[in-house]
Amino acid sequence: MSGFDIELDELSNIIVGGTGTFKYDLNGNLIWFNMNVGCNVIALDNMGNTYTTAGNFYYATRKISSSGAIIWEEFYPKLQFIDPNRPKDLCIDKEGRVLVTGQCREETGSINDYATVKYSNSGDLIWERRYNGGNEDAAYAITSDASNNVYVTGWNSNITTDILTIKIFF
């Protein structure tokens, strides 16, 4: 078993994501666990819900209730499960919507792009955005500000490998 991410909720409970998702109280007592929800990254909302993402061939993003039950589960991309598509980070914006970013294969190529998706609080896909810097691109982190602007950072490899940070406009 492995742990890949850790968060504290508003009550100082500890949520650990890895080969499963586990919630412990402040004293280390297990509150709940869900072995069906492995993840690389977790985020929490202000209602006690946990959001997770994981995957090697698609983004598997889930919303888990404060008691450990899966509320919804979404996959991206919907039709392409053969090439590496790896989520790397997620965050919750100020309106409770879920943003996930990572790297996805171009639909007609063999190189990766930044791929960012936004879900409603109920798991409906609001939008998806891709960024192609001309060669290999890999997004690793995402955040949003008080105005719900979205920022993604990672790297781009053309002649050299460089840090690449973008703002997603609407």
N, C-alpha and C positions, 0 to 999 in steps of 0.2 A: 504494500500500500504506500502511496505517496501523497504528500500535500504540496500544492502548487501556489495557492493563494490563501490569504487570511484577512478577515475584516472583523471589526467590532460593531455591534449594533448599538442603538441608543440606550439599552439597558446593560451595556458592557458584556453581553453574551458574545461568544467567540464563534464565528462561522469559518470553517475550513473547507476548502475545495481541493480536490485531487482525484484519486481513484473512486471517490464517492464524495458526498457533501455531508458535513457533520456540524451540529450546533451544540456548543457546550455552555454551561453557565460560568459565572465568574470564578467558581471554585473548581472548575474542570469536570463537573458532572455532565454526562451526555444527556442532552435534552431530546434530540432526535438525530437520525441519520437516514440518508437515502443513497443506497448503493447503485441505484439506477441513474444517478445524476453525477457522472464524472465530469470534471471541468478543469480548465487551465486558469480561468479568471472568474472572479465573483465581484458583484457590486450589490449594494443594499439600497432600498428606498426608505423613505421616512414612515412607511406603513408596516415595516417589519418583514417585507418580502425580500427574498434573495434572488438575484439574477445570475445565471451562469452561462458560459459559452465554452465550447470545446470542439474538436474535430480535426481530421486530417484530410478528408475528401469533401467536406462541407462544413459550414458553421452550424452547430447545433446549439441554439440559444433557448434557455428555459427560464420561466418564472416559477419560483417555489414559494409557497405560503409560509407564514411564520411558524406553522406546525410541521413543515417538511413535505407537504403534498405538492405535486406538480400541478400548476394552474394552467400553463400553456407551454407549448414546445413548437419552435419554428426552425426550418432548415433553409440555408442559403448556400449556393444557388439551388433552385428547385429541380432543375433538370440535368445538372452536370455533376455526377458522382464518380468520375473516373480520374480526374486530375487533382493534384493537391490544392486544396482550398482551406487555408488555415486561419481561424480567428486568433487574434493576439491580444485584444483588449476590449473592454466594454465600459460604458458609464451610463448614468441616468441623468437626463437633463432636468431643468428646474420644473418642468411640467410632468415629470414621471415617465417620460418616453425613454426607450432603450436604444442606445447607439452601440453598434459593434463594428470593429474594423479589423482588417488583417490583409492577407494576400490571397488573390484568386488568379487562376490561369485566365488568359485572354480566351474568349470563346473560339477564336479561329487561329490561335497561335500557341506558342510553347513557352511564353514568358509570363511572369506574374505582374499584376497591377495592384495598386491599392484598391480595396473594395470595402465600402462602408455602407451599412444598412441602418435604417431607423424603423423601430417598431413602436406601435401605440402601446399603452399600458395593458391593453387586452390582447396583444400579440399580433395585430394586423400590420403588415408591411406598409409603411408610409412612403418611403423612398429608398432607392439604392443609388449610390454614386461610385464611379470608378475613376481612378487617375492613372494615366499612362504617361510616364516620363520618358518614353522612347526606348527603354530597354527593360531590365529587371527592376521592379519596385516592390518593396515590402513594408507595409504599415505595421507599426508596433504599439502605438499608444493613441488614445483618443480622449478628448475632454470637450466640454461645452461651457460657455460662459452664461452670465445672468440674462443675456438677450437670446439665448439658445443658438448662438453661433457655434459651429463645430470646427474643431482643430484636430488634425491628424498628423502624426510624425512617424518617421521611419527612415528608410534609406532608398537611394536611387543609384543604380550602377549603369553609367554610360561609359565614358572613358575612365573615369575614376568613380569610386564609391563615395557618395556624399550623403550627409543628413538632409532630409527633405521634409519640410513642414508645410502643410497646406491648410487653408481655410476654405470650408465648403460653403459656397454662396447659393442663394436661392433667388 
